[in-house]
Amino acid sequence: MNIIAVMSDKGAYFKDEALSELHQQLEHEGFRLAYPTDRQDLLKLIENNARLCGVIFDWDTYNMELCSQISDLNDRLPVYAFANNNSTLDVTMNDLRLNVRFFEYRLGSAGDIAVKIRQSTDDYIDAILPPLNKALYKYVQEEKYTFCTPGHMGGTAFNLSPVGSLFYDFFGENTMRSDISISVGELGSLLDHTGPHREAEEYIAHTFNAERSYIVTNGTSTANKIVGMYASPAGATILIDRNCHKSLTHLMMMSNVVPIYFRPTRNAYGILGGIPKEEFTRESIEERVKKTPNATWPVHAVITNSTYDGLFYNTNYIKKTLDVKSIHFDSAWVPYTNFSPIYDGHAGMSGDRVEGKVIYETQSTHKLLAAFSQSSMIHVKGAINEETFNEAFMMHTSTSPYYGIVASTEMAAAMMRGKTGKRLINGSIERAIHFRKEIRRLRSESDGWFFDVWQPDNIDDVACWPLNPRNAWHGFNNIDDDHMFLDPIKVTILTPGMSPDGTLEEKGIPASIVSKYLDENGIIVEKTGPYNMLFLFSIGIDKTKAMSLLRALTDFKRIFDRNVFVKHVLPSLYESAPEFYKDMRIQELAQGIHNLTRQHNLPDLMYRAFEVLPEMVITPHDAFQEEVRGNIEMVDLNDLVGKVSANMILPYPPGVPVILPGERITKESMPVLNFLQMLCDIGEHYPGFETDIHGVIRDEETRRYRVVVLKPGTDQPGDKPSDTVKKDPEVKKEPTKVKAKAAGK
């Protein structure tokens, strides 16, 4: 960070010569000087160059208006005004609040001014650095000798090995030196929340509008488990989103609680919808508690917000309506909601504290802010026992946290501070909306088909756009007014073949083919559905990347319309099965997969598969305990009806379980099984299009798909140390048979 922009009044010798002297002195101090041609050039330079650390301009030519414009882009950037003809003594008190320093043009004073600019620059860097990063940088610069972990000792060990030296060169010296032990006292402790670690968490809490924040170094999967472990004591009843992430199912496998599932919606595209308003009411919960064996009034609720595909709730309604002690918003995909007014009222940390309730929000800092993978945060509003919460925290946190992850989490917060952060988010939103409009424009101009965008017809307003029952674009059958809203930066591109209402057309282009083409051309899709692809327009997506995606989509249309051979369009796919694809053209491939989708009637499966809530025979915790004991067996996927699943089953993406541990598969569950079978059939018929399905194992000899279920009898109550969900009273157990089987195990 050493670039200073200079806006001078050309043509006046006494000014030019003084600035020439200053130029030489600043270069001696290690600065690089840039000379914009005019005001707009300067502002663009500041906007597009984060390494700029100061601006020098002529006070006789420019004024406070320019200072204000600079401040709107970066309110901490040092500004230096040089004056001669006009006095600086008439500057108002309000003007002086801006970050501007005044000097006079005078020959021979450049050395002193350069020193002052160096000091101001150092102060600027010190002011923008958050506390933990500041302490970590200082520690690395001191180059201390360590006799503690980690064993590479600041990278020294890597340089003693030929292959290790390659590793060292790749990651760099500072990465090695900053990988340090928790024994380094001056940095405090992440586990005890002391020193710079504590300061970092306070800094993050202030940035994200929370009362308390925690840094988590193993992703939001871990953050979710920490919150759940504290908020849900064993034997308690919790309300949980049926479309929850698998980490929350893992929580229930670890902590013995009674789940009552909210029934959400899905549309024909497979896009996860929201939970209807009615599900949150006291009357609805009372009815569900009565119908759930061993359930008591819930103490805790878990809700996904936003969904993978970018649907937010009106969280004010949920906070007000849900009658529970604590509410956890799993907001892994939206760590940016506090930095634009369009998300007000849609986030867990929106608004003030809710009396009598604790609000938690978990956010994956790494997903859509600038942080290292695995970085996550827990935000809290409301009174908690911090000592007890920290015990839950330490259950899931390493005693040797990676400081790079911790520092990157804090840095992500620092980047979002002030006007700079708001500008980053606003830029992200604007680019996403512009991209959406370009897709629609190209669609209107295209001959034949083109891609579409999943969005309302009118997106002129910069907002989270509402879903309502009067519009058909979203494809959801059960939508409430003022309840669900679409995030502009989650861009879902639709491929031909299916209408929003679930009608399958005669011809279609499955999104998996387009996704593979984009991958071949250096563009990675976040999530691929049957006829939709999700793209995340985070702060790291610039115009160049957006235009590259647009170009790739238009190139695919051109290639598809020419009906090019698969081996030329998708060479990696061809190489995986050359005999199968050697004479196949791209349209034949698309239509073949589309016909399989039509054969399985995908829209009907999507609508019906998630209307039925799981019949829980035992808790996920007890199901896993039986699996650990070995009371399990393998059965064919087609033979699941009547069996109790020992594990969760979920296709990736989005990592949402479709079958839960402890769930009995009934005839009403058949659409779920048919959906899984469809995914398996596509992979069976078309090599390279296999779906990664957690919990489904392919037998290579028989080529059949198998799953793990509980042995008959192990789903009976009374023979386990924990038994919180029991079968209906009329179903009697046969203890002799159960014991005999257990003995013969």
Secondary structure, 3 states (H helix, E strand, C coil): CCEEEEECCCCCHHHHHHHHHHHHHHHHCCCEEECCCCHHHHHHHHHHCCCEEEEEEECCCCCHHHHHHHHHHCCCCCEEEEECCCCCCCCCHHHHCCCEEEEECCCCCHHHHHHHHHHHHHHHHHHHCCHHHHHHHHHHHHCCCCCCCCCCCCCCCHHHCHHHHHHHHHHCHHHHHCCCCCCCHHHCECCCCEHHHHHHHHHHHHHCCCCEEEEECCHHHHHHHHHHHHHCCCCCEEEEECCCCHHHHHHHHHCCCEEEEECCCECCCCCECCCCHHHHCHHHHHHHHHHCCCCCCCCEEEEECCCCCCEEECHHHHHHHCCCCEEEEECCCCCCHHHCHHHCCCCCCCCCCCCCCEEEEEECHHHHCCCCCCCEEEEEECCCCHHHHHHHHHHCCCCCCCHHHHHHHHHHHHHCCHHHHHHHHHHHHHHHHHHHHHHHHHHHHCCCCCCEECCCCCCCCCCCEEECCCCCCCCCCCCCCCCEEECCCEEEEECCCECCCCCECCCCCCHHHHHHHHHHCCCCCCEECCCEEEEECCCCCCHHHHHHHHHHHHHHHHHHHHCCEHHHHCHHHHHHCHHHHCCCEHHHHHHHHHHHHHHHCHHHHHHHHCCCCCEECCCHHHHHHHHHHCCEEEEEHHHCCCCEECCCEEECCCCCCCECCCEECCHHHHHHHHHHHHHHHHHHHCCCCCCCEECCEEECCCCEEEEEEECCCCCCCCCCCCCCCCCCCCCCCCHHHHHHHHHCC
